[in-house]
Amino acid sequence: MQSCILKEGAIFIADAHENEHRQWFWEFLQALKKGQIHTPQLILMGDIFDLLVGEIHTTHDFAKPYILLLEELAKDIEIFYFEGNHDFNLATLFNKVKVFPFSLQPFYALLHTSTGKNYDFILAHGDIFLNPLTQFFLQTLRNHILLYFFNFLNTIFCGFFSRQILARQRKKNLFYRIKNFGNFARQRYKKYKTNTAWVVEGHYHQNYIINEEKIKYFNLGSFAYEGSFFRVQYEQEIKFEELKLRGQNV
């Protein structure tokens, strides 16, 4: 498993599901650019856009200003982008932003604290360790040949298919509670095969944390809900400080 260094004060954002009708992530990036928000690292945990696929050219138009701004910010801030099931095959779209595709997830990170104590983290969007049928479907969606063919059809029909996907996404309920998610989270933690590392993932939108001796799990809340993002801090123990984009001093 490859690894990277995680820094105190790193900001995690998951599931922004940015589209023409929801542009809080753009507002966040502007605040970051103006120095209203400070961080040494920005960790994007997938599904940042409702739809962004490397091979589907019509999905690039909306995302292009974001890509350019992320590349500009990445000159001064280390930015990691963990691909999700709504944004994938992105390596050709970025140069300075470090993209982690599905094939590199889960990804190991080590946090060096100011006291010299180290903590292990395992990072992933969250669409792994699913039932075989769902896993096969999600992997098939990322197939380059299939996507090039889809792009060809989509181009011929002037973006009709991608517009239909986005229209359905706009109707999707992003703010829901999963029943018995605590039990589900404990089962997911076991699949990562660790009893010491923090497992951090998005995908489920639950903003749910377990901090016990042998289970340290955090499912990030959706940024699409009130612009919530999370800053990792160390104050005798690891904490994830929830901040909100609007009305929050960060």
Secondary structure, 3 states (H helix, E strand, C coil): CCEEEECCCCEEECCCCEECCECHHHHHHHHHHCCCCCCCEEEECCCCECCEECCCHHHHHHHHHHHHHHHHHCCCCEEEEECCCCEECCHHHCCCCEEECHHHCCEEEEEECCCCCEEEEEEECCCCCCCHHHHHHHHHHCCHHHHHHHHHHHHHCCCHHHHHHHHHHHCCCCCCCCCCHHHHHHHHHHHCCCCCCEEEECCCCCCEEEECCCCEEEECCCCCCCCEEEEEEECCCEEEEEEECCCCCC
